[in-house]
Amino acid sequence: MSASGAEQAVDALDGESVMATAVKNGVPGIIGECGGNASCATCHVWVRDEFLSLVGEPGEMEDDLLDLGVGDRRAGSRLSCQITCTPELDGLTVDVPPEQA
C-alpha cells in the first residue's frame, strides 16, 4: 500500500528484491537511492504481520539503518532491498510510510 493509502499490485521475479520490483513498477515512496546496497533506508517498508515470519529478521547492518534512518520504525520495518522475492512470498503486502511519499 502506498503512502497515500492506494494499493498497487505488481508482479515480481523470483530472486529480485522487493525494492527493485517496486522501483521498476513505479511504486510511490520507494526510491532506493543506494541501488539496493543497504546504505540509505530510502526503501523502508512495513511488512504486514502475516508475512513477518516469511521475510525473517533484519540483519545487523539493516537493523542499524532502520534505527538511524527511519522516522517511524515498527515491528514490521524492513528495507525492501533486503527482502528477496520467492514463491513463498507470493501475495506479500508491504506498506510505505507516509513520510516517504
N, C-alpha and C positions, 0 to 999 in steps of 0.2 A: 504494500500500500504506500502510496506517495505521501509526502508531507501535507499535501492538500486534502488527503483522505480518499483520493481516487485510486481504485485498484487497476493494475496493469498486469496482464498475464503475458509471459514471454516463454519461448522455447529455449532450452539450454542444451548445449552439447556436453556429453559426458567428459569429465576431465577439465572442463573450463571453470573458471571461478565465477561465483555469483556476481562479483564486481564487473568482470569482463562482459558477462551476459547482459547486465544492466546497462552498461555504457553503450554496448552495441545496439541495444534496443531503445536508447534514449530515455531511460527511467530517470525522472527528475530527482535531483538531490544526491545522486551517486556520481561523483566526479572522478575519483581515482587518480588524483594528481601525480602520485608516485608510480603509476603504472602497475600497481599490484605488488609492490615490494615491502608492504607493511611498514611504511615510514611516514605516513601523513594523516591517517584517520579520516580522509575525506570520502570514505566509502562505508562509514558507520551505519549499521542497521540494527534493528531489534528483531531477533528471531522469535517467532511465535512459540509458545510453550510446547505445543505438540511436536515440534522439531528439535527442541533443545538437546535431547539425548542423542539424536542422529548427527548433529553437527559437531558435537563434542565441545570441550572447553577451549578457551583461547590459550595459545602458547605464551611463554613468558614475555616475549617482545610485544606481542599483540596486547597482552594484558597491560603492560606499561603504557602503550599508546592509548588504550582506552581510558586509563586513569588520568593521563595528562592532556589528551587532545579532544575529549568528548565532554560536552556540556551536561548531558543527561544520560549518564550511564545507568543501565538497568541490568537485571539478571540475564536477559537475553541479548545483551550488547555483544556484537561481533563486528570485525572488519570483514566486509563481504569479499575482499580479495583473499581472505584466508579460508573461505568455505569453497570446497571443490564440489561441483555438481556431479552427482552419482545417481544411478537408478533408484537407490533407496531414498533419495531426497525429492523424488517426483512429487510435485504439489507443494514444495517448500514455499512458504509465505513469510516475507520479511516486511517490516515497516521502516520507513525512512523518517528519522526525526524531523520535526517541523523546522528547526533552526538550520537545516541543510537545504531547504527549498530555495 
